[in-house]
Amino acid sequence: MRSYYYLSASLPILAFGTAPPLSETEFLARCREQLTDDDFRVLQACSLLPDDAELPSGSAAARFRSWETCLRNLLAGKRTVPGGEAGSYWRHEDDFFSEIAPGVQEALAVGNVLEREKALDQLRFRALDWLEAGHLFDLDHLCIYKLKLALLAKYQPFDPERGAANLDAIIAEVARRSGRAEAPEQPMQENTI
């Protein structure tokens, strides 16, 4: 596997719960300049979603996909109504990761939905830390970095103005579908409680 010493060493350190120091677009632009075409295609295929993108067998990205599939299968089973079936959400697992079950139990015990999602993302971040061991300057390191950036970026777009605009759009769509008059023209007031 090819090494990217300068690129890897020049990237800022990432820590869960902090703002990403650069966007995914900026990161990919830096990488595009230095990676081979094949390596860049692999980097672009890395995703938090366990999709069917072509990833090198045994790579950190492929291992994370297996880990994420295991996590999602466990969550599907936990979120299924007793007596219900999670079969339509179930995906084939290539491996089993014993640290997932206790982490999911902990996360699902949290009452606040946002905090629950953060707990699951922190579990993901720890898994990426584990997968990063021994990959300081190679393509696996860059793939893990991209995945960590994506996790950190999930919590950046929480903007009250954008949220209010999205809520107004949802209300307008519900009103349209129900045949009622258009949604109120005035934007919703911020809760001052």
C-alpha atoms as one frame of an Amber mdcrd trajectory, in Angstrom:
protein
   0.000   0.000   0.000   1.278   3.409  -0.972   2.174   5.940   1.731   1.154
   9.595   1.873   3.456  10.946   4.567   3.234  14.668   3.888  -0.518  14.705
   3.331  -1.264  12.630   6.442   1.106  14.659   8.624  -0.412  17.947   7.443
  -3.976  17.040   8.483  -5.306  18.533  11.731  -6.132  16.121  14.559  -9.802
  15.168  14.912 -11.553  14.659  18.246 -15.167  13.678  18.786 -17.356  16.529
  19.950 -15.269  19.245  18.289 -15.923  21.227  15.122 -14.306  19.740  12.025
 -11.192  21.773  11.157 -11.948  21.487   7.431 -14.858  20.442   5.259 -15.037
  17.174   3.362 -14.756  19.178   0.137 -11.529  20.835   1.331 -10.172  17.476
   2.477 -10.935  15.812  -0.866  -9.347  18.738  -2.735  -6.122  18.258  -0.749
  -6.195  14.532  -1.406  -6.967  14.880  -5.124  -3.650  16.686  -5.600  -1.576
  13.865  -4.105  -3.409  10.542  -4.463  -3.282   8.230  -7.430  -6.522   7.968
  -9.418  -7.261   4.492  -8.027  -6.638   5.566  -4.424  -8.780   8.669  -4.887
 -11.668   6.543  -6.208 -11.425   4.358  -3.085 -11.389   7.453  -0.871 -14.460
   8.845  -2.620 -16.278   5.517  -2.125 -15.778   5.623   1.662 -19.081   6.376
   3.365 -20.740   6.147   6.755 -23.544   4.265   5.007 -22.891   0.554   4.468
 -23.566   0.696   0.743 -22.327  -1.578  -2.013 -19.469   0.650  -3.199 -16.385
  -1.168  -4.402 -13.817  -1.193  -1.582 -10.553  -3.155  -1.403 -10.967  -6.355
   0.588  -9.381  -6.089   4.039  -9.110  -2.294   3.886 -10.081  -0.139   6.852
 -13.047   1.180   4.870 -14.277  -2.368   4.204 -13.778  -3.288   7.868 -15.747
  -0.215   8.943 -18.542  -1.179   6.544 -18.698  -4.598   8.241 -18.688  -2.939
  11.661 -21.425  -0.460  10.649 -23.552  -3.273   9.196 -23.272  -5.162  12.484
 -24.271  -2.005  14.393 -27.263  -1.329  12.143 -28.452  -4.939  12.365 -28.310
  -4.783  16.143 -30.199  -1.450  16.141 -32.833  -2.856  13.768 -33.397  -5.745
  16.168 -33.625  -3.423  19.179 -36.013  -0.998  17.461 -38.370  -3.699  16.223
 -41.670  -3.961  18.034 -41.819  -7.104  20.221 -43.080  -9.914  18.009 -42.248
  -7.858  14.900 -39.659  -8.680  12.306 -36.498  -6.746  11.470 -35.882  -8.937
   8.405 -36.430  -6.252   5.789 -33.763  -4.099   7.452 -31.314  -6.918   8.062
 -28.129  -7.020   5.972 -25.574  -9.753   5.609 -22.802  -9.471   8.217 -19.237
 -10.402   7.330 -18.041 -10.333  10.924 -19.111  -9.897  14.532 -17.867  -7.102
  16.791 -18.430  -7.783  20.489 -17.982  -4.158  21.607 -21.091  -3.024  19.724
 -23.785  -4.624  21.908 -22.789  -2.920  25.190 -22.340   0.412  23.383 -25.806
   0.144  21.850 -27.333  -0.733  25.240 -25.712   2.375  26.720 -26.822   4.604
  23.852 -30.411   3.371  23.829 -30.688   4.052  27.560 -30.264   7.785  26.876
 -33.649   9.526  26.796 -32.829  12.458  24.505 -32.848  11.378  20.837 -30.018
  13.727  19.830 -27.846  12.582  22.733 -28.632   8.962  21.819 -27.440   9.580
  18.259 -24.307  11.283  19.587 -23.611   8.244  21.784 -23.899   5.979  18.726
 -21.621   8.290  16.741 -19.102   8.283  19.572 -19.162   4.482  19.373 -18.487
   4.801  15.634 -15.630   7.234  16.292 -14.025   4.779  18.745 -14.327   1.997
  16.173 -12.559   4.206  13.634  -9.809   4.923  16.195  -9.394   1.169  16.617
  -9.261   0.601  12.838  -6.710   3.400  12.468  -4.069   1.563  14.536  -1.081
   0.853  12.324  -2.320   3.089   9.500  -0.696   6.467  10.046   0.325   7.464
   6.539  -1.516   5.218   4.107  -4.803   5.229   2.228  -6.579   3.524   5.145
  -5.662   6.478   7.356  -7.105   8.902   4.802 -10.315   6.861   4.496 -10.719
   6.819   8.272 -10.050  10.557   8.388 -12.812  11.152   5.834 -15.253   9.047
   7.864 -14.363  10.888  11.075 -14.855  14.237   9.311 -18.305  13.075   8.216
 -19.205  12.165  11.810 -18.062  15.557  13.107 -19.865  17.411  10.314 -23.199
  15.830  11.295 -23.451  18.186  14.264 -22.431  21.400  12.527 -25.554  22.256
  10.531 -27.812  22.799  13.571 -28.759  26.368  12.777 -31.959  27.804  14.344
 -32.822  29.914  11.271 -32.371  26.988   8.908 -34.329  24.754  11.288 -37.222
  27.231  11.402 -37.221  27.463   7.597 -37.279  23.651   7.324 -40.141  23.458
   9.828 -42.107  26.087   7.899 -41.568  24.089   4.687 -42.798  20.899   6.389
 -45.881  22.687   7.760 -46.627  24.115   4.305 -46.306  20.657   2.732 -48.581
  19.068   5.355 -51.118  21.876   4.842 -50.937  21.417   1.059 -51.449  17.657
   1.299 -54.341  17.969   3.715 -56.101  20.478   1.440 -55.951  23.275   3.985
 -54.952  26.818   3.297 -51.308  27.609   2.952 -49.152  27.646   6.074 -48.924
  30.893   8.042 -47.013  33.582   6.221 -45.220  34.683   9.351 -42.260  32.560
  10.374 -42.588  30.792  13.677 -41.285  32.709  16.658 -38.319  31.342  18.549
 -39.262  29.646  21.791 -38.251  31.926  24.664 -38.963  29.563  27.516
